[in-house]
Each structure stands twice: as structure tokens, then as C-alpha cells.
């Protein structure tokens, strides 16, 4: 399930803000082998969660560009109304989508 844009953005902001604290704790745990292993597991879980949030945010943006009010909507309106303005909107949305996909990737 793709998380809402608000939830993804909020999580990413919090995760980045807490990264400094985590690094300080990580330095402190270097003295104890058991704590080092635990900290490594925590880092791996955090990385997985952050990557999922980033993927979800990426997919939400793609859905907005493609879905209702975006590319598909403009194409449908052009087919139904034969108004060139919708064709131009469709072309613009298609170009925006092409740029969007060329810049990023889902991991």
C-alpha cells in the first residue's frame, strides 16, 4: 500500500532530523559489542523504512501526474471534446512525466 504524501513527507522529515541523534548513540555503542550489533540492526530497519517511504512518495507523485487531473484526464477530454487545448495539456503532462521518470527511479 502506498502511504499518503503527508505521511511519507512527515516520516522523511522526522527520520532525517533524528539521524544526528542516532549517530551520537552509535558512537556511544562502539564500546560494547552487543550494543554494536543492536545498533546495526536498528540502522538497517531505519534504512528499509526510509527507502519504502521514498518509494511511496515517488509512486504517489507518478500517480498524480498520470491519474485523474493529469495525463489520462487530459487525454480523455481531448478524445471526447476534440479541443486542441486538451491535446496540448496532454503533451505537456506527457513531457513532465518523461522528465519525472528520467530523474528518479524506484529502488
SEPA-247838 format. One line per field, with one value per atom (N, C-alpha, C, CB): residue in three letters; residue number from 1; x, y, z. Coordinates in Angstrom, 1 decimal, m for minus. Atoms other than C-alpha are relative to their C-alpha. Glycine has a CB too. Layout:
// residues N
residu	(ALA|...);
num	(NUM|...);
u	(X|...);
v	(Y|...);
w	(Z|...);
//
This chain:
// residues 107
residu	(UNK|UNK|UNK|UNK|UNK|UNK|UNK|UNK|UNK|UNK|UNK|UNK|UNK|UNK|UNK|UNK|UNK|UNK|UNK|UNK|UNK|UNK|UNK|UNK|UNK|UNK|UNK|UNK|UNK|UNK|UNK|UNK|UNK|UNK|UNK|UNK|UNK|UNK|UNK|UNK|UNK|UNK|UNK|UNK|UNK|UNK|UNK|UNK|UNK|UNK|UNK|UNK|UNK|UNK|UNK|UNK|UNK|UNK|UNK|UNK|UNK|UNK|UNK|UNK|UNK|UNK|UNK|UNK|UNK|UNK|UNK|UNK|UNK|UNK|UNK|UNK|UNK|UNK|UNK|UNK|UNK|UNK|UNK|UNK|UNK|UNK|UNK|UNK|UNK|UNK|UNK|UNK|UNK|UNK|UNK|UNK|UNK|UNK|UNK|UNK|UNK|UNK|UNK|UNK|UNK|UNK|UNK|UNK|UNK|UNK|UNK|UNK|UNK|UNK|UNK|UNK|UNK|UNK|UNK|UNK|UNK|UNK|UNK|UNK|UNK|UNK|UNK|UNK|UNK|UNK|UNK|UNK|UNK|UNK|UNK|UNK|UNK|UNK|UNK|UNK|UNK|UNK|UNK|UNK|UNK|UNK|UNK|UNK|UNK|UNK|UNK|UNK|UNK|UNK|UNK|UNK|UNK|UNK|UNK|UNK|UNK|UNK|UNK|UNK|UNK|UNK|UNK|UNK|UNK|UNK|UNK|UNK|UNK|UNK|UNK|UNK|UNK|UNK|UNK|UNK|UNK|UNK|UNK|UNK|UNK|UNK|UNK|UNK|UNK|UNK|UNK|UNK|UNK|UNK|UNK|UNK|UNK|UNK|UNK|UNK|UNK|UNK|UNK|UNK|UNK|UNK|UNK|UNK|UNK|UNK|UNK|UNK|UNK|UNK|UNK|UNK|UNK|UNK|UNK|UNK|UNK|UNK|UNK|UNK|UNK|UNK|UNK|UNK|UNK|UNK|UNK|UNK|UNK|UNK|UNK|UNK|UNK|UNK|UNK|UNK|UNK|UNK|UNK|UNK|UNK|UNK|UNK|UNK|UNK|UNK|UNK|UNK|UNK|UNK|UNK|UNK|UNK|UNK|UNK|UNK|UNK|UNK|UNK|UNK|UNK|UNK|UNK|UNK|UNK|UNK|UNK|UNK|UNK|UNK|UNK|UNK|UNK|UNK|UNK|UNK|UNK|UNK|UNK|UNK|UNK|UNK|UNK|UNK|UNK|UNK|UNK|UNK|UNK|UNK|UNK|UNK|UNK|UNK|UNK|UNK|UNK|UNK|UNK|UNK|UNK|UNK|UNK|UNK|UNK|UNK|UNK|UNK|UNK|UNK|UNK|UNK|UNK|UNK|UNK|UNK|UNK|UNK|UNK|UNK|UNK|UNK|UNK|UNK|UNK|UNK|UNK|UNK|UNK|UNK|UNK|UNK|UNK|UNK|UNK|UNK|UNK|UNK|UNK|UNK|UNK|UNK|UNK|UNK|UNK|UNK|UNK|UNK|UNK|UNK|UNK|UNK|UNK|UNK|UNK|UNK|UNK|UNK|UNK|UNK|UNK|UNK|UNK|UNK|UNK|UNK|UNK|UNK|UNK|UNK|UNK|UNK|UNK|UNK|UNK|UNK|UNK|UNK|UNK|UNK|UNK|UNK|UNK|UNK|UNK|UNK|UNK|UNK|UNK|UNK|UNK|UNK|UNK|UNK|UNK|UNK|UNK|UNK|UNK|UNK|UNK|UNK|UNK|UNK|UNK|UNK|UNK|UNK|UNK|UNK|UNK|UNK|UNK|UNK|UNK|UNK|UNK|UNK|UNK|UNK|UNK|UNK|UNK|UNK);
num	(1|1|1|1|2|2|2|2|3|3|3|3|4|4|4|4|5|5|5|5|6|6|6|6|7|7|7|7|8|8|8|8|9|9|9|9|10|10|10|10|11|11|11|11|12|12|12|12|13|13|13|13|14|14|14|14|15|15|15|15|16|16|16|16|17|17|17|17|18|18|18|18|19|19|19|19|20|20|20|20|21|21|21|21|22|22|22|22|23|23|23|23|24|24|24|24|25|25|25|25|26|26|26|26|27|27|27|27|28|28|28|28|29|29|29|29|30|30|30|30|31|31|31|31|32|32|32|32|33|33|33|33|34|34|34|34|35|35|35|35|36|36|36|36|37|37|37|37|38|38|38|38|39|39|39|39|40|40|40|40|41|41|41|41|42|42|42|42|43|43|43|43|44|44|44|44|45|45|45|45|46|46|46|46|47|47|47|47|48|48|48|48|49|49|49|49|50|50|50|50|51|51|51|51|52|52|52|52|53|53|53|53|54|54|54|54|55|55|55|55|56|56|56|56|57|57|57|57|58|58|58|58|59|59|59|59|60|60|60|60|61|61|61|61|62|62|62|62|63|63|63|63|64|64|64|64|65|65|65|65|66|66|66|66|67|67|67|67|68|68|68|68|69|69|69|69|70|70|70|70|71|71|71|71|72|72|72|72|73|73|73|73|74|74|74|74|75|75|75|75|76|76|76|76|77|77|77|77|78|78|78|78|79|79|79|79|80|80|80|80|81|81|81|81|82|82|82|82|83|83|83|83|84|84|84|84|85|85|85|85|86|86|86|86|87|87|87|87|88|88|88|88|89|89|89|89|90|90|90|90|91|91|91|91|92|92|92|92|93|93|93|93|94|94|94|94|95|95|95|95|96|96|96|96|97|97|97|97|98|98|98|98|99|99|99|99|100|100|100|100|101|101|101|101|102|102|102|102|103|103|103|103|104|104|104|104|105|105|105|105|106|106|106|106|107|107|107|107);
u	(0.8|0.0|0.9|m1.0|m0.8|1.3|m0.5|m0.1|0.4|1.4|m0.4|1.1|0.4|m0.2|1.2|m1.1|m1.1|2.0|0.4|m0.3|m0.2|1.6|0.8|m1.3|m0.6|2.6|1.5|m0.7|m1.4|5.7|0.9|0.0|m0.8|6.9|0.3|m0.7|m0.2|6.4|1.0|m1.4|m0.9|8.2|1.5|m0.3|m1.3|11.1|0.7|0.0|m0.4|11.4|0.5|m1.0|m0.3|11.4|1.3|m1.2|m1.2|13.9|1.3|m0.2|m1.2|16.4|0.4|m0.2|m0.2|16.0|0.6|m1.2|m0.5|16.7|1.3|m1.0|m1.2|19.7|1.2|0.3|m1.1|22.1|0.0|0.0|0.1|20.9|0.4|m1.4|m0.4|21.3|1.5|m0.8|m1.5|24.9|0.7|0.4|m0.6|25.7|m0.2|m0.6|0.3|24.1|0.9|m1.5|m0.8|26.0|1.5|0.0|m1.3|29.3|0.2|0.4|0.0|28.5|0.0|m1.3|0.1|27.7|1.2|m1.2|m1.2|31.1|0.8|0.8|m0.8|32.4|m0.5|m0.2|0.6|30.1|m0.4|m1.2|0.2|30.0|m1.5|0.8|1.5|26.3|m0.7|m0.5|0.6|25.3|0.3|0.4|m0.3|27.1|m0.9|1.5|0.9|25.1|m1.4|0.0|1.4|21.8|m0.1|m0.3|0.0|22.7|0.0|1.2|m0.1|23.5|m1.4|1.0|1.4|20.0|m0.9|m0.5|0.8|18.4|0.2|0.3|m0.3|20.2|m0.6|1.5|0.6|19.1|m1.5|0.4|1.4|15.5|m0.4|m0.6|0.3|15.5|0.3|0.9|m0.3|17.1|m1.1|1.4|1.1|14.4|m1.2|m0.2|1.2|11.6|0.1|m0.2|m0.2|13.1|m0.1|1.3|0.0|13.6|m1.5|0.8|1.4|9.9|m0.7|m0.6|0.7|8.7|0.4|0.4|m0.4|10.8|m0.6|1.5|0.7|9.4|m1.4|0.2|1.4|5.9|m0.2|m0.6|0.1|6.4|0.2|1.0|m0.2|7.8|m1.2|1.3|1.1|4.9|m1.3|m0.4|1.1|2.4|0.1|m0.1|m0.2|3.9|m0.3|1.5|0.2|3.8|m1.5|0.7|1.5|0.1|m0.7|m0.5|0.6|m0.7|0.2|0.6|m0.3|1.0|m0.8|1.5|0.6|m0.7|m1.5|0.5|1.4|m4.1|m1.0|m0.1|1.1|m7.3|0.6|m1.1|m0.5|m6.5|1.4|0.1|m1.3|m3.3|m0.1|1.0|m0.2|m2.2|m1.3|1.1|1.1|m5.1|m1.3|m0.3|1.1|m7.7|0.0|m0.1|m0.1|m6.4|m0.2|1.4|0.1|m6.2|m1.5|0.8|1.4|m9.8|m0.8|m0.6|0.7|m11.0|0.3|0.4|m0.3|m9.2|m0.8|1.5|0.8|m10.9|m1.5|0.2|1.4|m14.3|m0.4|m0.5|0.3|m14.2|0.7|0.3|m0.8|m11.7|0.6|m0.8|m0.6|m10.4|1.5|m0.6|m1.5|m6.7|0.6|0.5|m0.5|m6.2|0.3|m0.9|m0.2|m6.6|1.2|m1.2|m1.2|m4.1|1.3|m0.1|m1.2|m1.6|0.3|m0.1|m0.1|m2.2|0.6|m1.3|m0.5|m1.7|1.5|m0.8|m1.4|1.6|0.9|0.2|m0.8|2.8|0.1|m0.7|0.0|1.8|0.9|m1.4|m0.8|3.5|1.5|m0.3|m1.4|6.7|0.4|0.2|m0.3|6.5|0.2|m1.1|m0.2|6.1|1.3|m1.2|m1.3|9.0|1.2|0.2|m1.0|11.2|0.1|m0.2|0.1|10.0|0.6|m1.5|m0.5|10.8|1.5|m0.8|m1.4|14.2|0.8|0.2|m0.7|15.2|0.1|m0.6|0.0|14.3|m0.3|m1.1|0.3|13.9|m0.5|1.3|0.5|12.1|1.0|m1.5|m1.0|14.6|m0.6|0.8);
v	(m1.2|0.0|1.2|0.0|m1.2|3.4|1.0|0.7|m0.9|5.8|1.4|0.2|m1.3|9.2|0.9|0.6|m1.0|12.1|0.6|1.0|m0.7|13.8|m1.0|0.4|1.0|10.6|m0.2|m1.3|0.2|10.0|1.2|m0.4|m1.2|13.5|0.3|1.2|m0.2|13.7|m1.0|m0.1|1.0|10.5|0.3|m1.4|m0.3|11.5|1.2|0.4|m1.2|14.9|m0.5|1.0|0.4|13.2|m0.9|m0.8|0.9|10.5|0.7|m1.0|m0.8|13.0|0.8|1.0|m0.7|15.1|m0.8|0.7|0.9|12.1|m0.6|m1.0|0.6|11.0|0.4|0.3|m0.5|13.2|m0.7|1.5|0.7|11.7|m1.4|0.1|1.4|8.2|m0.1|m0.5|0.1|8.9|0.2|1.1|m0.2|10.1|m1.3|1.2|1.2|7.0|m1.1|m0.5|0.9|4.9|0.1|0.1|m0.2|6.4|m0.5|1.5|0.5|5.6|m1.5|0.6|1.5|2.0|m0.7|m0.4|0.6|1.4|m0.7|1.0|0.5|0.5|m1.4|0.9|1.3|m2.6|m0.8|0.2|0.8|m5.4|m0.3|m1.3|0.3|m6.3|1.2|m0.5|m1.2|m2.8|0.4|1.2|m0.3|m2.5|m0.8|m0.4|0.9|m5.5|0.6|m1.4|m0.5|m4.0|1.3|0.3|m1.2|m0.6|m0.2|0.9|0.4|m2.2|m0.4|m1.1|0.4|m3.8|1.2|m1.1|m1.2|m0.5|0.8|0.8|m0.7|1.2|m0.6|0.2|0.7|m1.5|0.2|m1.5|m0.2|m1.2|1.4|m0.3|m1.4|2.6|0.2|0.9|m0.2|2.4|m0.6|m0.6|0.6|0.0|0.8|m1.4|m0.8|2.1|1.3|0.4|m1.2|5.3|m0.2|0.7|0.4|3.6|m0.2|m1.2|0.2|2.5|1.3|m1.0|m1.2|5.9|0.8|0.9|m0.7|7.4|m0.6|0.0|0.6|4.8|0.4|m1.5|m0.3|5.5|1.5|m0.1|m1.4|9.3|0.1|0.8|0.0|8.7|m0.6|m0.9|0.5|6.5|0.9|m1.4|m0.9|9.0|1.1|0.6|m1.1|11.7|m0.5|0.5|0.6|9.4|m0.1|m1.3|0.2|8.6|1.4|m0.6|m1.4|12.4|0.4|1.0|m0.4|13.0|m0.8|m0.1|0.9|10.1|0.0|m1.4|0.2|9.9|1.1|m0.4|m0.9|11.9|1.5|m0.2|m1.4|15.6|0.1|0.4|0.0|14.6|m0.5|m0.9|0.4|12.9|m0.7|m1.0|0.8|10.4|0.9|m1.1|m0.9|13.1|0.9|0.9|m0.8|15.4|m0.7|0.7|0.8|12.6|m0.3|m1.2|0.3|11.6|1.2|m0.5|m1.2|15.2|0.3|1.2|m0.2|15.5|m0.9|m0.1|0.9|12.4|0.3|m1.4|m0.3|13.4|1.4|0.0|m1.4|17.2|0.4|0.9|m0.4|17.3|1.4|m0.2|m1.4|20.6|m0.1|0.6|0.0|21.2|0.4|0.9|m0.4|22.7|m1.2|1.0|1.2|19.3|m0.9|m0.9|0.7|17.8|0.6|0.1|m0.7|20.5|m0.4|1.5|0.4|19.7|m1.4|0.2|1.4|16.0|m0.1|m0.8|0.0|16.6|0.6|0.9|m0.6|18.9|m1.0|1.3|0.9|16.3|m1.2|m0.5|1.1|13.5|0.4|m0.4|m0.5|15.6|0.1|1.4|m0.1|16.3|m1.4|0.7|1.3|12.6|m0.7|m0.9|0.5|11.7|0.5|0.4|m0.7|14.2|m0.6|1.5|0.6|12.8|m1.4|0.0|1.4|9.2|0.0|m0.9|0.0|10.1|0.5|0.9|m0.5|11.9|m1.0|1.3|0.8|9.3|m1.5|0.4|1.4|5.6|m0.6|m0.8|0.7|3.3|m1.1|m0.6|1.0|1.2|m1.4|0.3);
w	(0.0|0.0|0.0|1.2|0.1|m0.9|1.1|m1.4|m1.1|2.0|m0.5|1.0|0.4|1.8|m0.1|0.9|0.2|0.6|1.4|m1.0|m1.3|4.0|0.9|0.7|m0.9|5.9|m0.4|0.0|0.5|3.7|0.3|m1.5|m0.2|3.8|1.5|m0.6|m1.5|7.6|0.5|0.7|m0.5|8.2|m0.5|m0.5|0.6|5.9|0.8|m1.5|m0.8|7.8|1.4|0.1|m1.4|11.2|m0.1|0.6|0.1|10.1|m0.2|m1.2|0.2|8.8|1.2|m1.2|m1.2|11.9|1.1|0.5|m1.1|14.2|m0.4|0.3|0.4|12.2|0.8|m1.5|m0.8|14.2|1.3|0.1|m1.3|17.4|m0.1|0.6|0.2|16.1|m0.2|m1.2|0.1|15.1|1.3|m1.0|m1.3|18.6|0.8|0.7|m0.8|20.1|m0.6|m0.1|0.7|17.5|0.5|m1.5|m0.5|18.6|1.5|0.0|m1.4|22.3|0.0|0.7|0.0|21.4|m0.5|m0.8|0.5|19.9|1.1|m0.7|m1.1|23.3|0.4|1.3|m0.4|23.6|m1.2|1.0|1.1|21.1|m0.2|0.0|0.1|21.9|m0.5|1.3|0.4|21.5|m1.4|0.9|1.4|18.2|m0.9|m0.3|0.8|16.8|0.0|0.5|m0.1|18.1|m0.8|1.4|0.7|16.6|m1.5|0.4|1.4|13.3|m0.5|m0.3|0.4|13.2|0.0|1.1|0.0|14.1|m1.3|1.3|1.2|11.3|m1.3|m0.2|1.2|8.8|m0.1|0.1|m0.1|9.9|m0.5|1.3|0.3|9.7|m1.5|0.8|1.4|6.2|m0.9|m0.4|0.7|5.0|0.0|0.6|m0.1|6.3|m0.8|1.5|0.8|4.8|m1.5|0.4|1.4|1.5|m0.5|m0.3|0.3|1.5|m0.1|1.0|0.1|2.3|m1.2|1.3|1.2|m0.5|m1.3|m0.1|1.1|m2.9|m0.1|0.1|0.0|m1.8|m0.5|1.4|0.4|m2.2|m1.6|0.7|1.4|m5.7|m0.8|m0.4|0.7|m6.7|0.1|0.6|m0.2|m5.3|m1.0|1.4|1.0|m7.5|m1.4|0.1|1.3|m10.5|m0.2|m0.2|0.1|m9.8|m0.3|1.2|0.2|m9.6|m1.4|1.0|1.4|m13.0|m1.0|m0.3|1.0|m14.7|0.2|0.2|m0.4|m12.9|m0.3|1.3|0.1|m12.6|0.2|1.0|0.0|m13.3|m0.7|1.4|0.7|m15.1|m1.4|0.8|1.3|m18.2|m0.6|m0.1|0.4|m18.5|m0.2|1.0|0.0|m17.7|m1.3|1.3|1.1|m20.4|m1.3|0.0|1.2|m23.0|m0.2|0.1|0.1|m22.2|m0.5|1.3|0.5|m22.6|m1.4|0.9|1.4|m25.9|m0.9|m0.3|0.8|m27.2|m0.1|0.5|m0.1|m26.0|m0.7|1.4|0.5|m26.9|m1.2|1.1|1.2|m29.7|0.0|m1.3|m0.2|m28.3|0.1|1.4|0.0|m29.1|1.3|m1.1|m1.3|m25.7|0.9|0.8|m0.8|m24.1|m0.6|0.0|0.6|m26.6|0.4|m1.6|m0.5|m25.6|1.4|m0.2|m1.4|m22.0|0.2|0.8|0.0|m22.7|m0.3|m1.0|0.5|m24.5|1.2|m1.2|m1.1|m21.6|1.2|0.5|m1.1|m19.0|m0.3|0.3|0.4|m21.0|0.1|m1.5|m0.1|m21.2|1.5|m0.7|m1.5|m17.4|0.5|0.7|m0.5|m16.8|m0.5|m0.5|0.6|m19.1|0.8|m1.5|m0.8|m17.2|1.4|0.1|m1.3|m13.9|0.1|0.5|0.0|m14.8|m0.3|m0.9|0.3|m16.2|1.1|m1.2|m1.1|m13.0|1.2|0.5|m1.1|m10.5|m0.3|1.0|0.2|m10.0|1.3|m0.5|m1.1|m7.7|0.3|m0.2|m0.4|m5.8|0.1|1.3);
//
